[in-house]
Amino acid sequence: MPKPKRPTPALINSYLRKWETLENYIMQERSLSLLFNKFCPGNTRLENVLLKVTALNAFYSTNIFATFQVAKHILRLKIDDRLKKGDQLLVNDLARVKISGTRKNFYSFASKYCNHHVPDQYPIFDYYVEKMLWHYSKTDGFAQFTKKNLKNYSQFVRVITAFRKFYKLGNFSLRQIDIYLWLAGKKCFPRNYGKRKR
């Protein structure tokens, strides 16, 4: 697999241009934007929250098999004011859900749920973003953190912000940085679902 290149504005722009050619992802994001920002912007009605949770789960394959319980959990937290304020603690609160007596941590899903309400306040955490940040930390030492730190959303935002500053990418939004890390991560650190080692 190719190693990630050193991030530069030209490299980020090349990935953003590539993103614009991925019709399935672009249409998926536009559909979610309509749902989250036009049709169901608030989180005070269970049917609206359930619709957003279900759509996000389907499009992103987040493997939430109890969407109704997750929707009820989000409704109970009364998140709208916290979203508007960009409250980073909200992501970890959303992530921790009790389902059939078992505590779950839907951390990546929670970052996506908040991101689709306020994209530039809430970067998305996922496998590929984690891999890329960890690689660049080991390669260039842009920030000091552990993998466990990345599961604390405030720390994750601190790290991705430090990444943007270290590589002089201040002209890009956190959402654009997020797209780059995800696309480059898929290329450099692909997941081999279901393949066994020989």
C-alpha positions in Angstrom: 0.0 0.0 0.0 1.2 3.6 -0.7 2.4 5.6 2.3 0.6 8.8 3.0 2.3 11.8 1.4 3.2 14.9 3.4 0.1 17.1 3.5 0.3 20.3 1.4 -2.5 22.6 0.1 -1.9 21.2 -3.4 -2.4 17.6 -2.1 -5.5 18.5 -0.2 -7.0 20.2 -3.2 -6.3 17.2 -5.4 -8.2 15.0 -3.0 -11.1 17.5 -2.8 -11.3 17.5 -6.6 -11.4 13.7 -6.4 -14.2 13.9 -3.9 -16.3 15.9 -6.3 -16.1 13.1 -8.8 -17.5 10.5 -6.4 -21.2 10.8 -7.4 -22.5 8.2 -5.0 -20.8 9.9 -2.0 -21.8 13.4 -3.2 -25.4 12.5 -3.6 -25.4 10.7 -0.3 -24.1 13.8 1.5 -26.6 16.1 -0.3 -29.4 13.8 0.7 -28.3 13.8 4.3 -27.8 17.6 4.2 -31.4 18.0 3.1 -32.6 15.7 5.8 -30.6 17.2 8.7 -30.8 20.8 7.7 -34.0 21.3 5.8 -36.6 18.6 6.5 -35.7 17.6 10.1 -33.3 20.2 11.6 -34.4 19.8 15.2 -34.1 17.0 17.6 -37.3 17.4 19.7 -39.5 14.9 17.9 -38.8 11.2 18.0 -39.8 10.5 14.4 -37.4 13.1 13.1 -34.5 11.8 15.1 -35.3 8.2 14.2 -35.4 9.2 10.5 -31.9 10.8 10.8 -30.4 8.0 12.8 -31.7 5.4 10.3 -30.5 7.3 7.2 -27.1 7.9 8.7 -26.8 4.3 9.8 -27.7 3.1 6.3 -25.5 5.4 4.4 -22.5 5.0 6.6 -22.9 1.4 7.5 -22.4 2.2 11.2 -23.8 -1.1 12.3 -26.4 0.2 14.8 -29.0 -2.5 15.1 -31.1 -0.7 17.6 -31.8 2.6 15.9 -35.0 3.2 17.9 -33.2 3.0 21.2 -30.4 5.3 19.9 -33.0 7.8 18.7 -34.7 7.8 22.1 -31.3 8.3 23.7 -30.7 11.4 21.5 -34.1 12.8 22.2 -33.6 12.5 26.0 -30.4 14.4 25.8 -32.1 17.5 24.4 -29.1 18.3 22.1 -30.2 21.3 20.0 -28.8 24.1 22.2 -25.5 22.2 22.7 -25.2 21.6 18.9 -25.6 25.4 18.3 -22.9 26.1 20.8 -20.5 23.6 19.3 -20.3 21.7 22.6 -17.6 19.1 22.0 -18.6 17.1 25.1 -21.9 16.3 23.3 -20.3 13.7 21.0 -19.2 11.4 23.9 -22.5 11.9 25.6 -24.3 10.9 22.4 -22.0 7.9 21.9 -22.7 6.2 25.2 -26.0 4.3 24.9 -27.5 1.5 27.0 -29.2 -1.1 24.9 -30.9 -4.2 26.5 -28.8 -3.6 29.7 -25.5 -3.4 27.8 -23.5 -0.2 27.5 -22.5 0.6 23.9 -20.1 3.3 22.6 -21.2 4.5 19.1 -18.4 7.1 19.0 -17.9 7.3 15.2 -21.7 7.4 14.7 -22.1 10.2 17.3 -19.4 12.3 15.5 -21.2 11.8 12.2 -24.6 12.8 13.7 -23.2 16.0 15.1 -21.2 16.7 11.9 -24.3 16.5 9.7 -25.9 19.2 11.8 -22.8 21.5 12.0 -20.1 20.2 9.6 -17.4 22.8 10.4 -17.8 22.4 14.2 -17.7 18.6 14.4 -15.1 16.7 12.3 -15.9 13.1 11.8 -13.9 10.4 13.7 -13.5 7.0 11.9 -11.0 4.3 11.3 -9.3 6.0 8.4 -9.0 9.4 10.1 -7.5 7.7 13.1 -5.0 5.8 11.0 -3.9 8.9 9.1 -3.5 11.1 12.2 -1.6 8.3 14.0 0.7 7.9 10.9 1.5 11.6 10.7 2.1 11.9 14.5 4.7 9.1 14.2 6.2 10.5 11.0 6.3 14.2 11.8 5.4 14.6 15.5 2.8 17.2 14.8 1.1 16.6 18.1 1.5 14.4 21.2 -1.4 12.0 21.8 -2.3 8.4 22.3 -4.9 6.5 20.3 -7.1 6.5 23.5 -6.9 10.3 23.4 -8.7 10.3 20.0 -11.7 8.6 21.6 -12.2 11.7 23.7 -13.9 14.1 21.3 -12.4 17.3 22.7 -8.9 15.7 22.4 -9.7 14.5 18.9 -10.7 18.1 17.8 -7.5 19.4 19.4 -5.4 16.9 17.4 -7.1 17.5 14.1 -6.8 21.3 14.7 -3.1 20.8 15.5 -2.7 18.8 12.3 -4.2 21.7 10.2 -1.9 24.3 11.9 1.3 22.2 11.7 1.0 21.6 8.0 -0.2 25.2 7.3 -3.6 24.1 6.0 -5.5 27.0 7.6 -7.3 27.9 4.4 -9.2 24.6 4.6 -12.2 23.9 6.8 -12.2 21.0 9.3 -14.7 19.4 7.0 -12.3 19.6 4.1 -9.4 18.3 6.2 -11.8 15.4 7.2 -12.5 14.5 3.6 -8.8 14.5 2.8 -7.9 12.2 5.8 -10.8 9.8 4.9 -10.0 9.5 1.2 -6.3 9.2 1.7 -6.8 6.8 4.6 -9.0 4.5 2.4 -6.1 4.5 -0.1 -3.2 4.0 2.3 -4.9 1.9 5.0 -7.6 -0.2 3.3 -9.6 -2.5 5.5 -9.7 -6.2 4.4 -13.2 -7.2 5.5 -13.6 -11.0 5.8 -10.2 -11.9 4.5 -8.2 -14.4 6.5 -4.5 -14.4 6.9 -2.8 -17.4 5.3 
